Amino acid sequence: MMLIVHWLSEIGAILWALASVVIVLAKLISAITYCELKLVAMLDSAFKVKKAWKKLKDGKRKNRQ
């Protein structure tokens, strides 16, 4: 009887550890996704700035001619 109780407590500890690992992995994936979204937003903003800069330079060229 004591052996079964001991096994059940060991199984419970293993399940608790696995649940903790799953929670940590979920938080890690969430952080990576958040960083990826921030990076995409930064790149999109940089592309818009580059496009506006090019438009401004082209406008200056037309004024010189």
C-alpha positions in Angstrom: 0.0 0.0 0.0 2.8 2.4 0.9 4.5 1.6 -2.4 1.4 2.6 -4.4 1.1 5.9 -2.4 4.8 6.6 -3.0 4.4 5.9 -6.8 1.4 8.2 -6.9 3.3 11.0 -5.2 6.2 10.6 -7.6 3.8 10.7 -10.6 2.2 13.8 -9.2 5.6 15.5 -8.8 6.5 14.6 -12.4 3.2 15.9 -13.7 3.7 19.1 -11.7 7.2 19.5 -13.2 5.8 18.9 -16.8 3.0 21.5 -16.2 5.6 24.0 -15.1 7.7 23.4 -18.2 4.6 23.9 -20.4 3.8 27.2 -18.7 7.4 28.4 -19.1 7.4 27.4 -22.8 4.1 29.2 -23.4 5.5 32.4 -21.8 8.6 32.1 -24.0 6.6 31.7 -27.1 4.4 34.6 -26.1 7.5 36.8 -25.6 9.0 35.7 -28.9 5.7 36.5 -30.7 5.6 39.9 -29.0 9.1 40.7 -30.1 8.4 39.6 -33.6 5.4 41.9 -33.8 7.5 44.8 -32.6 10.2 44.0 -35.1 7.6 43.9 -38.0 6.2 47.2 -36.9 9.7 48.8 -36.7 10.6 47.4 -40.2 7.3 48.7 -41.6 8.0 52.1 -40.1 11.5 52.1 -41.5 10.2 51.2 -44.9 7.7 54.1 -44.8 10.5 56.5 -43.8 12.7 55.3 -46.6 9.8 55.7 -49.1 9.1 59.2 -47.8 12.8 60.1 -48.0 13.0 59.0 -51.6 9.9 61.0 -52.5 11.4 64.0 -50.9 14.7 63.6 -52.8 12.8 63.1 -56.1 10.9 66.3 -55.3 14.1 68.2 -54.8 15.5 66.9 -58.1 12.4 68.1 -60.0 12.7 71.6 -58.4 16.3 71.9 -59.5 15.5 71.1 -63.1 
